[in-house]
Structure formats: structure tokens, C-alpha cells
Amino acid sequence: MERRPGVPRLLREINDRAALELLLATGPMTRGQIGDLTGLSKVTASQTLSRLEERGLVEVVGTQGGGRGPNAALYSVIPSSAYVAGLEVGPELISTAVADINGHTVAEVTVDPGGHDDPVSVVHGAIVKACRSAKISLSKLRGVVIGTPGVVDPRSGDVRFSFDLPGWHEGIHEALAGDLRREVTIENDVNLAAIAERADGAAKGLDDFVLLWSSRGLGLAIMLGGKLHRGRTGSAGEIGYLPVPGVPLPEDIRTEPGRLPSLAGGLQSLVSAEAVAELAQTYGFAAGSAGECVKVAMAAGAEGEPLLDEIANRLALGVAAVCVILDPGLVVLAGEVGHAGGPALTSRVEEAVARICPVRPQVVTTKVTDGNPVLRGAVLAALDEAREELLAS
């Protein structure tokens, strides 16, 4: 029989990856538990853990009793073996979070771009500040994901256009990677919010849903088969431009270099935070923001119901258009307006959609309310990249 000297090494790599992947997914485990779940023998599981220890990837973090004989050692991935950075970039603030490979946030900072329009220097400064706060070097980062408003081209990784970030253009993706000396991912901010929703929120574990984000801008994230649907050019989900009855069509939306797309007309003009705040004033509910207007209307009881009905009817136009095409089953309302409206708004949207659409989806409020959902999604996406790199190394 022909000898294949590479096979034992390949088997070791497969076993090491299986054990490490299991520890990353479930947390501390004993050698016996790892063997049971991976199908490895006790001897092979011990050898695998020894190799991972030698590589500085796992360590003993305690013991577990309950069986006959001595307590069993509990193994866990060493948190400091790798770190990731997630960012949310906006026109006024940049939020950055650094997390260890186990997903625990070790630092979170917010910086003001201060009028600087060079994305590379602004992002570099934000990440350096976060790494200093976490007391780690920039070289320890294994994943960097940046969330931005606007359309991100899935082929080039660059922002094709963003109304809020005119300085982000073709070539920025490559420039960031060169500056940080590692691969960088730029992702649409609403898509990242959907990643957080699937991991920790109302769509936890679901493979098919859409997330409608209504804040300063209007966006839609589409999750199909457990994967984000971005479209050929990254424009899937730009629902703000959706033509709706009785509203002027968006005009002159060309996106040549140096020219911003128009946001006038379409669904954006009905249910963006600015539009909702203006509508609330006509109903006598003026407040500091759209979210506050919605909360004041809800607190007003019967007097606030006409405003909530009108917001729901407007949202239903977009939800119905999405549902007759995708039939996602679940629609999550997020962003400033969706978060503020809660069940009082989602129930109205469900009823309004049922009146105009043969598909009646379940409409729910986002449950990612602890912190920044876009930032959380960026960290989760960065963790996926870092763990895959770690497992493949």
C-alpha cells in the first residue's frame, strides 16, 4: 500500500479545528465532553488539547466534579489569543468596540471626527484609541468590520455612495487594509443590525426575516437562508427609494463622483425619523426627536392613537411591498422609530399590512436594545472572520 505521510498531519489539523471550534461555540468543556461531541477517543482528545495548549490557544480554567474519580479539568479558549474590532461610522460620531476571541467586549470608545473627511485617518485614530483602552496592540486584531450607512459594493468592498459620508468612495477599502495591515470589511449598517438581531434579538436563530430600520435614514436588511442578501451591486434593501402612492417619486438620484443621491420622495419621505417628527407635530405631539414623539403619543392614550395609526399605515406600504416579493415570515422594526413604537406600533403594522397584502407576516419590535445594535453586529461579524482565520491557521 502506498504511504501517505500527509494524512496523519491532516487528521491532526481536522481534530484540532473540531475541538477549537467546539470550545469557541460552547465555552469551557472537559476532555471527555469534547471527545463525546467530536467523536474523538480520550487519547486523541488529550493529544489535541495538548497541541492547542502548546500553540497558546487553550488553557485549563477550572475543574468539574460529579463523577467517579478525580475532578476533570475544564478547558477554554484563551481570551487574549486574538481580538477583533467593530466600528459604526457616522457623520458626527465613530463608535468602536474591541472584543476578545470569546466575544467579550473589553473596550468601547466613541470619537468625534472633528470635521476630518479622510476616512483612513479617522478610522485609524478610532481603532488606536480603542486598542489603547483595551491595553492591546493593533497587531492583535484578527478581524475588523466597519458599519457605514449607504450602499457597499459586495465585489470591491467599497462604499458606492453614502448620503452621510461623502468622503467614503472607491479605493477606501484598499487604503484602510493597507493602513491597518490586515483585511478589513466594510458593511452596510442595517445589515449589521440584522446580524445582531439574529444572534441576540427577536430573530434569534431564524434563517429568513427582514429588518426595517427607520431612523435618520431608512433601510432594509434581508436575511435569506441564514445569509444576508445584498444584491449584485449591494443595493438590496435601499427601501427609502421605494415608490409609494401619493408621494412624489425620487428624482435625480445619479451617483457620479462628488455627487450625492437625492433622498427626496419615495418611502423615505414618509417614515424616516425626520418625516415622523414632522407628522407628529401636525398631530400636536412635538418633541425633541421622532422616537420621543412616538413615546409621547403612546403615553397620551386615545389621543395618540391617530398618530400611531398613521405611522403604521405608512410603514405598512413598505412592509407589504417587501412581503409580496420575499414572504419572509418575520419583519423586525428597528431604528429610532421602530424601537420607540414597541408592540403598540407592530400590532398596527400587522393589521395594516393584512388589509392591503395577501401575505400577513409577524411584525415584532427589535429586542437588541442593550447598547448599539450596529456596533454589536460589527463585532459579531468580525468574530466570525477572526475565528475562521484562527481555525484555518
Order of alpha helices (4+ residues) and beta strands (2+ residues): alpha-beta-alpha-alpha-beta-beta-beta-beta-beta-alpha-beta-beta-beta-alpha-beta-alpha-beta-beta-beta-alpha-alpha-alpha-alpha-beta-alpha-beta-alpha
